[in-house]
């Protein structure tokens, strides 16, 4: 949900993820699990990066958390009667707004994998690199 502050998500570029998988296969680390993330951005920050490369991209507004919470309550109430899931749930809002971050140290240590700069990944997405 773009309007949820701080609302940061782990992002990974497909080439970065493929590199980590290839390294794990080459090192025969079958059955191991690794957290792979190039960094953390809110959807708004991601949109701002994209807007710098393509002015046609939309940059969403951020709404105050009380407005988001009230909206989620209304969506969940309606979804109870309509039997369809809400666009976003209280649990999702709580997860996103906690600002949790994971570490990729295990992938760095065991695979020799390094995070790709977010700006490089976005430039690749737009075919600028």
N, C-alpha and C positions, 0 to 999 in steps of 0.2 A: 504494500500500500504506500504509494509515493508520499502521501501527506503526513505519515507518522514520524514525529521526531522522537529520539534521535534516529531511530529506524535504520541502523546500519546492518548490512548483510555481508557475509563472506562472498567474494566474487572470485572466479577462476576462469581464465581464458582456456578455450578448448586445447590450444597448442601446449599450454602449460600443463594441463591435466594429462594429455597424451604423453608428454615428456616424462612425467612422474610414473605413469603406468609402464612405459617402456623401460625405465630404469629399474623398476621393481621386477619386471620379467627378466631382464638381463642379469640381475643379481640373484635370481631364483628365490625371491622372498615371497613364495606362495603362501597364502593363508594369513599374511600380515595385513594390517590395516594402517592407513596413513591419512592424516588430514591434509588436504591440499587446498590452499586458498592464497590467491595473489594479494589480497588486501580486503579492506572493509570500506564500503561506501553506502550512503543512503541512496535510494532511487533518485532523489532530487540531485544529489552530488553527481551521480552517474549521468543524469540528464544534462546537467551543466557541462560536464566534460564532452558529451556528445554534441551539445549545442555549439561548442567552440569549433567543432569540425564540420558541422552541418546545421546552418541556422534554421532549417525547417523542423528540427526536433523540438518537442514540447518540453518545457521546464515546469513541472508541477509546483503548486504552492504547498506550504506546510501549514497544517491546521494545528491549533493547540490541542494538547492531549485530552482535556476535558470534553472538547467537541468530538474528538474521535471516539472516546469512551461512550458518550451518549449515543452516537451514531451506531456503534457496535451493539449497544443494548437494544436499540430499535430494530436493527437488522436481525438480531437473534430472536426477538419477540415475533417479528413477521415470519421468520423462517419456521418457527414452531408451528404456526398455523398453515403455512403454505407447503410444509414438508420438503422444502428445498434448502440446501445449506446457505448460510449467510456468506456475503462476499469475503468477510474476514471475521474471525471469532475473537473473544476476549483473550483466549489462550495465545493466539497468534500476536495480538497487540502487546500482551505482556512480554512474550519472548523477544519481539523486535525492540521494544522500548527499554529493555534491561541493558542493552549495549554489550551483550556477551561477545567475547572474542575467543577464538581458539588459537592454538599454536601449531605451527608446522615444523617444530624443532625435530621431531622424529624423522620426518621426510628429509629435512636438511641433513641430518646426521647419517642416516642409514642409506639414503639414496643419492646424496650429493645434489639433490634438487634445490633450485633457488626460485623464489617468487619472481614473477614477471611484474614489472611496473604497470600499475593500472592504466596509466596514460598510453603506454605502448600497446596494451591489449585493446584499448578503445580505438587507437589509430589503426590497428590491424583489422578490427571489426569494420571500420569504414574504408578499408583498402588504401590507407594513406602511407603504409610502410611497405 
